[in-house]
Amino acid sequence: MFGKNTSSENTNGNINTLIGQGSKFEGKLNAQGTVRIDGEFFGDIVINGNLILGVEGKITGNIQADNVIVSGSVNGNITTREQLKINSSGKVTGDLKVDSLVIEDKAIFDGKCSMKTPSTQVIPIEKTAEKK
């Protein structure tokens, strides 16, 4: 679902939880799988899975998830175990702690970002001998 060739709205139909456009939710959300928010959410979100925030979606609160795609507006801190992608229509105000970060042109990010240390050791590439 997430990766280099991922479309910003591609979910392959595997959404486990949906908060639709025009809906408002206040509280704390703990969920498994993929969560999509197109409405307004006030509170903290903890997902063992992925979060997709639609263009009209608004979140005021902190987010923890494996992967997060932001096309709407987030006012709060975001922590991902893998990737955060802020699409061109997205706006994030808050601090980030991520493994991988993708920010499209025209996206808005106001805060601090902390990248996690890679778990694998970096091995330098040896220079190849010049061809004669």
Secondary structure, DSSP 4 states (H G I P E B T S, - for coil): --STT--TT--TT--SEEE-TT-EEES-EEEEEEEEE-SEEES-EEEEEEEEE-TT-EEES-EEESEEEESSEEES-EEESSEEEE-TT-EEES-EEESEEEE-TT-EEES-EEEPPPSSPP-PPPPPPPP-
